[in-house]
């Protein structure tokens, strides 16, 4: 088992190096978006407009780099998948099937695995070693899923689509121009956070008491869902954000990267909830409320919406590569790694609520 883990570690180190190379290229492209000579073009009529052609060109370059990054990550995920299956097979667990994206609920997987482990003919130290190996491989696959979240935060596809829908007059409108440039700036911040994630792949936890760090990603997501598009239909969704903590009195060890991912996952799941309800009952006002609060014993993140109202919520814990519940499954996995919990509940005649709870005392 140690040899297999060593092989995975070698692959991850290569993955990090290759991804960093692509990030350097993306960083250069993003920087070019804020050079004045690139941002605007002057036509023969004398009007100065946002240089849409240049932004489209840069988007094409960034899109190609992101494709390369996702391909690199997919290769390592498949290797982790194959290693998990081999390790289990060699220790008496036959016919294990896992999808190549490794999207499943870790808690349910471990519950079934440990029940079967009692029946397998292995020495106690072998069982301990097997569990440790699975813990390491599970941690790696969740870290890679977290990396994929950060890619979505600097992917220029959404902004490029919005840019190309603007009319010629919009391209000389200061309001549209400044909002668009500001959105690219927010995504550039996401790219810088991504670079930090790569540097600290093996240890995402940091001592922190600053909870104002979530303002930037929330602002970016808010702009995206203001005109949310699903299946080529545009929906307008209102996002209300209330961070009641800002700063803790005492710092705690916390993975800000995981918590940011969980927040955005809850928002994305809420968008799907709202669409489901509209499809069932006709047009509704769509509202997502986010609160970050501190109790006597924990930090809590609560996201509620006025959609879906599914009574059998157990099915939302089940996921696969193509499941609509992926956001919840991945959030539960990240919460488990942080020592926290995710709770899902229905709000009678209102909608859905998702809570992440992390004990701090």
Secondary structure as a PSIPRED ss2 file (coil, helix, strand):
# PSIPRED VFORMAT (PSIPRED V4.0)

   1 X C   1.000  0.000  0.000
   2 X H   0.000  1.000  0.000
   3 X H   0.000  1.000  0.000
   4 X H   0.000  1.000  0.000
   5 X H   0.000  1.000  0.000
   6 X H   0.000  1.000  0.000
   7 X H   0.000  1.000  0.000
   8 X H   0.000  1.000  0.000
   9 X H   0.000  1.000  0.000
  10 X H   0.000  1.000  0.000
  11 X H   0.000  1.000  0.000
  12 X H   0.000  1.000  0.000
  13 X H   0.000  1.000  0.000
  14 X H   0.000  1.000  0.000
  15 X H   0.000  1.000  0.000
  16 X H   0.000  1.000  0.000
  17 X H   0.000  1.000  0.000
  18 X H   0.000  1.000  0.000
  19 X H   0.000  1.000  0.000
  20 X H   0.000  1.000  0.000
  21 X H   0.000  1.000  0.000
  22 X H   0.000  1.000  0.000
  23 X H   0.000  1.000  0.000
  24 X H   0.000  1.000  0.000
  25 X H   0.000  1.000  0.000
  26 X H   0.000  1.000  0.000
  27 X H   0.000  1.000  0.000
  28 X H   0.000  1.000  0.000
  29 X H   0.000  1.000  0.000
  30 X H   0.000  1.000  0.000
  31 X H   0.000  1.000  0.000
  32 X H   0.000  1.000  0.000
  33 X C   1.000  0.000  0.000
  34 X C   1.000  0.000  0.000
  35 X C   1.000  0.000  0.000
  36 X H   0.000  1.000  0.000
  37 X H   0.000  1.000  0.000
  38 X H   0.000  1.000  0.000
  39 X H   0.000  1.000  0.000
  40 X E   0.000  0.000  1.000
  41 X E   0.000  0.000  1.000
  42 X E   0.000  0.000  1.000
  43 X C   1.000  0.000  0.000
  44 X C   1.000  0.000  0.000
  45 X C   1.000  0.000  0.000
  46 X C   1.000  0.000  0.000
  47 X C   1.000  0.000  0.000
  48 X E   0.000  0.000  1.000
  49 X E   0.000  0.000  1.000
  50 X E   0.000  0.000  1.000
  51 X C   1.000  0.000  0.000
  52 X H   0.000  1.000  0.000
  53 X H   0.000  1.000  0.000
  54 X H   0.000  1.000  0.000
  55 X H   0.000  1.000  0.000
  56 X H   0.000  1.000  0.000
  57 X H   0.000  1.000  0.000
  58 X H   0.000  1.000  0.000
  59 X H   0.000  1.000  0.000
  60 X H   0.000  1.000  0.000
  61 X H   0.000  1.000  0.000
  62 X H   0.000  1.000  0.000
  63 X H   0.000  1.000  0.000
  64 X H   0.000  1.000  0.000
  65 X H   0.000  1.000  0.000
  66 X H   0.000  1.000  0.000
  67 X H   0.000  1.000  0.000
  68 X H   0.000  1.000  0.000
  69 X H   0.000  1.000  0.000
  70 X H   0.000  1.000  0.000
  71 X H   0.000  1.000  0.000
  72 X H   0.000  1.000  0.000
  73 X H   0.000  1.000  0.000
  74 X H   0.000  1.000  0.000
  75 X H   0.000  1.000  0.000
  76 X H   0.000  1.000  0.000
  77 X H   0.000  1.000  0.000
  78 X H   0.000  1.000  0.000
  79 X H   0.000  1.000  0.000
  80 X H   0.000  1.000  0.000
  81 X H   0.000  1.000  0.000
  82 X H   0.000  1.000  0.000
  83 X H   0.000  1.000  0.000
  84 X H   0.000  1.000  0.000
  85 X H   0.000  1.000  0.000
  86 X H   0.000  1.000  0.000
  87 X H   0.000  1.000  0.000
  88 X H   0.000  1.000  0.000
  89 X H   0.000  1.000  0.000
  90 X H   0.000  1.000  0.000
  91 X C   1.000  0.000  0.000
  92 X C   1.000  0.000  0.000
  93 X C   1.000  0.000  0.000
  94 X C   1.000  0.000  0.000
  95 X C   1.000  0.000  0.000
  96 X C   1.000  0.000  0.000
  97 X C   1.000  0.000  0.000
  98 X C   1.000  0.000  0.000
  99 X C   1.000  0.000  0.000
 100 X C   1.000  0.000  0.000
 101 X C   1.000  0.000  0.000
 102 X C   1.000  0.000  0.000
 103 X C   1.000  0.000  0.000
 104 X C   1.000  0.000  0.000
 105 X C   1.000  0.000  0.000
 106 X H   0.000  1.000  0.000
 107 X H   0.000  1.000  0.000
 108 X H   0.000  1.000  0.000
 109 X H   0.000  1.000  0.000
 110 X H   0.000  1.000  0.000
 111 X H   0.000  1.000  0.000
 112 X H   0.000  1.000  0.000
 113 X H   0.000  1.000  0.000
 114 X H   0.000  1.000  0.000
 115 X H   0.000  1.000  0.000
 116 X H   0.000  1.000  0.000
 117 X H   0.000  1.000  0.000
 118 X C   1.000  0.000  0.000
 119 X C   1.000  0.000  0.000
 120 X C   1.000  0.000  0.000
 121 X C   1.000  0.000  0.000
 122 X C   1.000  0.000  0.000
 123 X C   1.000  0.000  0.000
 124 X H   0.000  1.000  0.000
 125 X H   0.000  1.000  0.000
 126 X H   0.000  1.000  0.000
 127 X H   0.000  1.000  0.000
 128 X H   0.000  1.000  0.000
 129 X H   0.000  1.000  0.000
 130 X H   0.000  1.000  0.000
 131 X H   0.000  1.000  0.000
 132 X H   0.000  1.000  0.000
 133 X H   0.000  1.000  0.000
 134 X H   0.000  1.000  0.000
 135 X H   0.000  1.000  0.000
 136 X H   0.000  1.000  0.000
 137 X H   0.000  1.000  0.000
 138 X H   0.000  1.000  0.000
 139 X H   0.000  1.000  0.000
 140 X H   0.000  1.000  0.000
 141 X H   0.000  1.000  0.000
 142 X H   0.000  1.000  0.000
 143 X H   0.000  1.000  0.000
 144 X H   0.000  1.000  0.000
 145 X H   0.000  1.000  0.000
 146 X H   0.000  1.000  0.000
 147 X H   0.000  1.000  0.000
 148 X H   0.000  1.000  0.000
 149 X H   0.000  1.000  0.000
 150 X H   0.000  1.000  0.000
 151 X H   0.000  1.000  0.000
 152 X H   0.000  1.000  0.000
 153 X C   1.000  0.000  0.000
 154 X C   1.000  0.000  0.000
 155 X C   1.000  0.000  0.000
 156 X C   1.000  0.000  0.000
 157 X H   0.000  1.000  0.000
 158 X H   0.000  1.000  0.000
 159 X H   0.000  1.000  0.000
 160 X H   0.000  1.000  0.000
 161 X H   0.000  1.000  0.000
 162 X H   0.000  1.000  0.000
 163 X H   0.000  1.000  0.000
 164 X H   0.000  1.000  0.000
 165 X H   0.000  1.000  0.000
 166 X C   1.000  0.000  0.000
 167 X C   1.000  0.000  0.000
 168 X C   1.000  0.000  0.000
 169 X C   1.000  0.000  0.000
 170 X H   0.000  1.000  0.000
 171 X H   0.000  1.000  0.000
 172 X H   0.000  1.000  0.000
 173 X C   1.000  0.000  0.000
 174 X H   0.000  1.000  0.000
 175 X H   0.000  1.000  0.000
 176 X H   0.000  1.000  0.000
 177 X H   0.000  1.000  0.000
 178 X H   0.000  1.000  0.000
 179 X H   0.000  1.000  0.000
 180 X H   0.000  1.000  0.000
 181 X H   0.000  1.000  0.000
 182 X H   0.000  1.000  0.000
 183 X H   0.000  1.000  0.000
 184 X H   0.000  1.000  0.000
 185 X H   0.000  1.000  0.000
 186 X H   0.000  1.000  0.000
 187 X H   0.000  1.000  0.000
 188 X H   0.000  1.000  0.000
 189 X H   0.000  1.000  0.000
 190 X H   0.000  1.000  0.000
 191 X H   0.000  1.000  0.000
 192 X H   0.000  1.000  0.000
 193 X H   0.000  1.000  0.000
 194 X H   0.000  1.000  0.000
 195 X H   0.000  1.000  0.000
 196 X H   0.000  1.000  0.000
 197 X H   0.000  1.000  0.000
 198 X H   0.000  1.000  0.000
 199 X H   0.000  1.000  0.000
 200 X C   1.000  0.000  0.000
 201 X C   1.000  0.000  0.000
 202 X C   1.000  0.000  0.000
 203 X C   1.000  0.000  0.000
 204 X C   1.000  0.000  0.000
 205 X C   1.000  0.000  0.000
 206 X E   0.000  0.000  1.000
 207 X E   0.000  0.000  1.000
 208 X E   0.000  0.000  1.000
 209 X E   0.000  0.000  1.000
 210 X E   0.000  0.000  1.000
 211 X C   1.000  0.000  0.000
 212 X H   0.000  1.000  0.000
 213 X H   0.000  1.000  0.000
 214 X H   0.000  1.000  0.000
 215 X H   0.000  1.000  0.000
 216 X H   0.000  1.000  0.000
 217 X H   0.000  1.000  0.000
 218 X H   0.000  1.000  0.000
 219 X H   0.000  1.000  0.000
 220 X H   0.000  1.000  0.000
 221 X H   0.000  1.000  0.000
 222 X H   0.000  1.000  0.000
 223 X H   0.000  1.000  0.000
 224 X H   0.000  1.000  0.000
 225 X H   0.000  1.000  0.000
 226 X C   1.000  0.000  0.000
 227 X C   1.000  0.000  0.000
 228 X E   0.000  0.000  1.000
 229 X E   0.000  0.000  1.000
 230 X E   0.000  0.000  1.000
 231 X C   1.000  0.000  0.000
 232 X C   1.000  0.000  0.000
 233 X E   0.000  0.000  1.000
 234 X E   0.000  0.000  1.000
 235 X E   0.000  0.000  1.000
 236 X C   1.000  0.000  0.000
 237 X C   1.000  0.000  0.000
 238 X E   0.000  0.000  1.000
 239 X E   0.000  0.000  1.000
 240 X E   0.000  0.000  1.000
 241 X E   0.000  0.000  1.000
 242 X E   0.000  0.000  1.000
 243 X E   0.000  0.000  1.000
 244 X C   1.000  0.000  0.000
 245 X C   1.000  0.000  0.000
 246 X C   1.000  0.000  0.000
 247 X E   0.000  0.000  1.000
 248 X E   0.000  0.000  1.000
 249 X E   0.000  0.000  1.000
 250 X E   0.000  0.000  1.000
 251 X E   0.000  0.000  1.000
 252 X E   0.000  0.000  1.000
 253 X E   0.000  0.000  1.000
 254 X E   0.000  0.000  1.000
 255 X C   1.000  0.000  0.000
 256 X H   0.000  1.000  0.000
 257 X H   0.000  1.000  0.000
 258 X H   0.000  1.000  0.000
 259 X H   0.000  1.000  0.000
 260 X H   0.000  1.000  0.000
 261 X H   0.000  1.000  0.000
 262 X H   0.000  1.000  0.000
 263 X H   0.000  1.000  0.000
 264 X H   0.000  1.000  0.000
 265 X H   0.000  1.000  0.000
 266 X H   0.000  1.000  0.000
 267 X H   0.000  1.000  0.000
 268 X H   0.000  1.000  0.000
 269 X H   0.000  1.000  0.000
 270 X H   0.000  1.000  0.000
 271 X H   0.000  1.000  0.000
 272 X H   0.000  1.000  0.000
 273 X H   0.000  1.000  0.000
 274 X H   0.000  1.000  0.000
 275 X H   0.000  1.000  0.000
 276 X H   0.000  1.000  0.000
 277 X H   0.000  1.000  0.000
 278 X H   0.000  1.000  0.000
 279 X H   0.000  1.000  0.000
 280 X H   0.000  1.000  0.000
 281 X H   0.000  1.000  0.000
 282 X C   1.000  0.000  0.000
 283 X C   1.000  0.000  0.000
 284 X C   1.000  0.000  0.000
 285 X C   1.000  0.000  0.000
 286 X C   1.000  0.000  0.000
 287 X E   0.000  0.000  1.000
 288 X E   0.000  0.000  1.000
 289 X E   0.000  0.000  1.000
 290 X E   0.000  0.000  1.000
 291 X E   0.000  0.000  1.000
 292 X E   0.000  0.000  1.000
 293 X E   0.000  0.000  1.000
 294 X E   0.000  0.000  1.000
 295 X C   1.000  0.000  0.000
 296 X C   1.000  0.000  0.000
 297 X C   1.000  0.000  0.000
 298 X E   0.000  0.000  1.000
 299 X E   0.000  0.000  1.000
 300 X E   0.000  0.000  1.000
 301 X E   0.000  0.000  1.000
 302 X E   0.000  0.000  1.000
 303 X E   0.000  0.000  1.000
 304 X E   0.000  0.000  1.000
 305 X E   0.000  0.000  1.000
 306 X C   1.000  0.000  0.000
 307 X C   1.000  0.000  0.000
 308 X C   1.000  0.000  0.000
 309 X C   1.000  0.000  0.000
 310 X C   1.000  0.000  0.000
 311 X C   1.000  0.000  0.000
 312 X C   1.000  0.000  0.000
 313 X H   0.000  1.000  0.000
 314 X H   0.000  1.000  0.000
 315 X H   0.000  1.000  0.000
 316 X H   0.000  1.000  0.000
 317 X H   0.000  1.000  0.000
 318 X C   1.000  0.000  0.000
 319 X C   1.000  0.000  0.000
 320 X C   1.000  0.000  0.000
 321 X C   1.000  0.000  0.000
 322 X C   1.000  0.000  0.000
 323 X C   1.000  0.000  0.000
 324 X C   1.000  0.000  0.000
 325 X C   1.000  0.000  0.000
 326 X H   0.000  1.000  0.000
 327 X H   0.000  1.000  0.000
 328 X H   0.000  1.000  0.000
 329 X H   0.000  1.000  0.000
 330 X H   0.000  1.000  0.000
 331 X H   0.000  1.000  0.000
 332 X H   0.000  1.000  0.000
 333 X H   0.000  1.000  0.000
 334 X H   0.000  1.000  0.000
 335 X H   0.000  1.000  0.000
 336 X H   0.000  1.000  0.000
 337 X H   0.000  1.000  0.000
 338 X H   0.000  1.000  0.000
 339 X C   1.000  0.000  0.000
 340 X C   1.000  0.000  0.000
 341 X E   0.000  0.000  1.000
 342 X E   0.000  0.000  1.000
 343 X E   0.000  0.000  1.000
 344 X E   0.000  0.000  1.000
 345 X E   0.000  0.000  1.000
 346 X E   0.000  0.000  1.000
 347 X E   0.000  0.000  1.000
 348 X C   1.000  0.000  0.000
 349 X C   1.000  0.000  0.000
 350 X C   1.000  0.000  0.000
 351 X E   0.000  0.000  1.000
 352 X E   0.000  0.000  1.000
 353 X E   0.000  0.000  1.000
 354 X E   0.000  0.000  1.000
 355 X E   0.000  0.000  1.000
 356 X E   0.000  0.000  1.000
 357 X E   0.000  0.000  1.000
 358 X E   0.000  0.000  1.000
 359 X E   0.000  0.000  1.000
 360 X C   1.000  0.000  0.000
 361 X C   1.000  0.000  0.000
